[in-house]
């Protein structure tokens, strides 16, 4: 037990604490992604995510030229923080960044995954052709974080 919460190694048997911590990832679609700068200090970004509990994987849409993406290409260790609306419960996931290729064509696999991600966070888009073109123009890709370790303070 940590002083401010419980730590759970996801390789361990599933338990109620782990379930409660991971549940926050499904209840909220926004959080803080932490990557490491070249000097070792953390770089934090507010992002939206989709969580797949069966795969224990978070997905985030990111752009190739941004600092967080450059950081993850250099050092793939990441942390992701989600908090409840009342800020009393929180979950921190640690994992290794897995980055898709940058979207190159409106119909490539990266764009298809970005569409699935968008649908799971926001629902249907009013103009999928425009969305597809924007993903290529914006140099978007998908960050996947498989939950390797989780800690935090679950709801009581």
ABEGO torsion letter per residue (X at the ends): XBAAEBBBBAABBBBAAAAAAAAAAAABABBBBBBBBAAGBBBBBBBBBBBBAAAGBBBBBBBAABAAAAAAAABABBBBBBBBAAGABBBBBBBBBBBBBBBABAABAAAAAAAAAAAAAAEBBABAAAAAAAAAAAGBBBBBBBBABBBEBBBX
